[in-house]
């Protein structure tokens, strides 16, 4: 075992650290890089992260994109609703509020 790895939990090859991906994606969203954020969030959503689902939903929510003054990125309200539902099922209460606001 490499000395640098001693004391660290071994992660399986290809495992997803959802918290790190969400954190990095939030930074990208703040910078206006919605496409980059989406690429990071998709594997975190696939790994079961409700927070990632909520943030990814926001990148498809036309109202959120307009509020952030995003240009050149298309929204998809149907996809946003599906992702908000997944986030809500994972315990993100605000996701239900976002779906209600989309009506």
C-alpha atoms as one frame of an Amber mdcrd trajectory, in Angstrom:
protein
   0.000   0.000   0.000   1.247   3.468  -0.857   2.095   5.496   2.260  -0.148
   8.339   1.072  -3.162   6.003   1.023  -2.696   4.600   4.523  -5.526   5.599
   6.833  -7.861   6.516   3.986 -10.913   4.504   3.121 -10.478   2.851  -0.227
 -13.102   3.872  -2.748 -13.953   1.513  -5.567 -12.692   2.586  -8.946 -15.245
   4.828 -10.586 -17.169   5.586  -7.397 -18.862   8.955  -7.132 -18.196  11.454
  -4.376 -21.503  13.277  -4.679 -20.720  15.973  -2.124 -17.615  17.055  -4.014
 -19.426  16.999  -7.339 -22.312  19.073  -5.964 -19.912  21.562  -4.396 -17.983
  21.972  -7.633 -21.214  22.197  -9.653 -22.534  24.947  -7.359 -19.350  26.889
  -8.051 -19.787  26.417 -11.797 -23.410  27.581 -11.631 -22.314  30.737  -9.800
 -19.803  31.328 -12.611 -22.524  30.799 -15.227 -21.159  27.484 -16.521 -24.463
  25.612 -16.588 -23.279  22.989 -19.089 -20.260  22.150 -16.956 -22.415  21.935
 -13.838 -24.823  19.565 -15.575 -21.957  17.245 -16.505 -20.851  17.029 -12.876
 -24.332  16.628 -11.450 -25.566  13.789 -13.652 -23.328  11.098 -12.092 -24.147
  12.393  -8.606 -27.876  12.111  -9.376 -27.307   8.593 -10.718 -25.556   7.786
  -7.429 -28.695   8.867  -5.545 -27.882  12.400  -4.376 -31.074  14.366  -3.715
 -29.081  17.599  -3.478 -27.579  16.937  -6.907 -31.063  16.246  -8.312 -32.314
  19.560  -6.913 -29.407  21.543  -8.339 -29.617  19.756 -11.683 -33.348  20.481
 -11.814 -32.571  24.161 -11.349 -30.284  24.065 -14.390 -33.292  22.974 -16.466
 -35.895  25.204 -14.759 -36.632  28.060 -17.185 -37.579  30.421 -14.357 -34.312
  29.787 -12.518 -32.298  30.191 -15.724 -34.082  33.495 -16.415 -33.489  34.666
 -12.834 -29.781  33.870 -13.221 -29.835  35.641 -16.596 -28.375  32.609 -18.337
 -28.018  32.947 -22.086 -27.463  30.200 -24.651 -28.691  27.343 -22.431 -32.100
  25.812 -22.993 -34.431  24.985 -20.168 -36.588  21.884 -20.094 -39.452  22.178
 -17.638 -40.479  18.527 -17.998 -36.978  17.379 -17.091 -36.836  19.915 -14.275
 -40.094  18.554 -12.819 -38.790  14.980 -12.911 -35.573  15.990 -11.179 -37.439
  18.091  -8.600 -39.636  15.066  -7.861 -36.533  12.938  -7.344 -35.064  15.595
  -5.049 -38.302  15.794  -3.076 -38.362  12.020  -2.658 -34.821  12.349  -1.298
 -35.939  14.846   1.333 -35.446  18.242  -0.319 -38.664  20.056   0.674 -37.893
  23.098  -1.494 -38.186  20.865  -4.570 -41.950  20.630  -4.119 -42.135  24.405
  -3.835 -40.262  24.765  -7.128 -42.669  22.383  -8.877 -45.613  24.378  -7.529
 -44.014  27.592  -8.801 -43.706  26.064 -12.283 -47.490  25.687 -12.647
